[in-house]
Amino acid sequence: MKSNKKSKISNSLRLYKKAGELIPGHTQLISRRSSQFAHGVNPIYASKSEGSRFVDVDGNNYLDWVNAVSAIILGHSNSEVNEAVKLQIDQGSIFTVNSPLEIELAELLVEHIPSAEMVRYTKGGGEACALAVRIARGVTGKDKVVFSGYHGWHDWYQSANYLTNPNDGEYPFAGIEPIGIPRVLSGTAIPFSYGDLEQLEFILNNNKNEVAAVMLEPMRSNYPDKNYLRKIKEITKENNAILIFDEVTSGWRISIGGVQKALNITPDMSVFSKAMSNGYPMGAVVGSTEIMAPAERMFISSSYWSDNIGLAASVATIKFLNKNRSEKWFRDYGTTFKEKLNEVCDDFDLEVNCAGTESSPYISFGNMGGHDLKMARTLCIQEMAKRGIHTNLNFHPTMAHSDKDIKETASALFETLKVLEKAINSNFENFVETPVSNDPFRRLVN
Ligand SMILES: Cc1ncc(COP(=O)(O)O)c(C=O)c1O
């Protein structure tokens, strides 16, 4: 590993060091830790973001493909959403009594999301997942939850780590352990691997009449098999459990009503957050009246769930997506994006290609001449960052991204793959200037 003599990101590095003294783990979101990127090269602190770009605290400009881990869908600082929020701030950011916006957004969600007849709000995705689990347990009178995917930081979900073997690298993040989570919860949340119906059936059989819900991310980076999701719905029903789609990340991108709408498979409940409000805190749990109505008698209550900012932002985001025919936009943009990046990959005799859906493409690596894949990823993240492209090689396009942004990314990828090719054919370690970046977190889903 070479040392960085004159860093372009010295202010970021100074702040990060300071943060380490004041904030355990440096950041609030693990995906924002610099160890997830090429530490020492990628920016760590920003001062401004607009459209498809941000400026870091050292004054460098970046094309952003991370987009606040996909919370941004229209582009940073979208003027229509910001305008709605600013107006709302002037009217009052939170009232003493309730805001009619709660009903306006609920009506929009019911109109667009097939599984929505009633709605509850939160401020984040993990919180919404916990709320959905509370309702499912309350309605069924059963305790266990079978799940696939990532569903947040709360005890109900993280307790599943007690069932995994850390040596198999099954924890969501390398180096993050289930410390502080009550051991008594072990066995109450049981993971199944995405796509493995036999495993799901086995778990449900082994826990007969104990499972309140099956929760899964219906889609991550690749299109799901429709029959697979149908079969899950069938098995879940047979076991008198509630089917919950976690659409915190998938929601809004392929369709405003989520993957469920695009594939015409309606779960009993669903969870949304992130992109639904283009960067203002907001989450929602939706479901059938039969399942949601009993929540009235459950203790589900929090002061800031009733603020007006996330509501105003969500309403404005949905209106913008509708007005600009977002579903077609993402399909077309992602198709061009993948084509252009794959043209670059094809110029090289490397096992690299651009895979995934049009709304969430990613760079996939095959054999890197026997070299460590993590090293290869780190090298590419590093080289892209040097060329002003901030990415962990998963891409979250927003409606502010342009064809020029694709061209810039393809050109940076071309230069990056040239370096990768050279590294593979010589002393690889000498090309990686930073510690090896951590994998994005594992989520028991492909
Ligand atoms: C599918 C899914 N569920 C839940 C969460 C947790 O959301 P939040 O980080 O807002 O708590 C995430 C976040 O990445 C997610 O992708």
The ligand as a Gaussian input file, in Angstrom:
#p B3LYP/6-31G(d) Opt

LIG

0 1
 C      -34.559000      -3.032000       2.563000
 C      -34.187000      -2.140000       3.702000
 N      -34.912000      -2.189000       4.834000
 C      -34.630000      -1.399000       5.879000
 C      -33.572000      -0.506000       5.822000
 C      -33.281000       0.360000       7.003000
 O      -33.653000       1.672000       6.722000
 P      -33.079000       2.886000       7.586000
 O      -31.602000       2.937000       7.312000
 O      -33.817000       4.085000       7.085000
 O      -33.384000       2.583000       9.014000
 C      -32.785000      -0.442000       4.675000
 C      -31.630000       0.464000       4.610000
 O      -30.698000       0.283000       3.872000
 C      -33.089000      -1.273000       3.573000
 O      -32.382000      -1.263000       2.453000

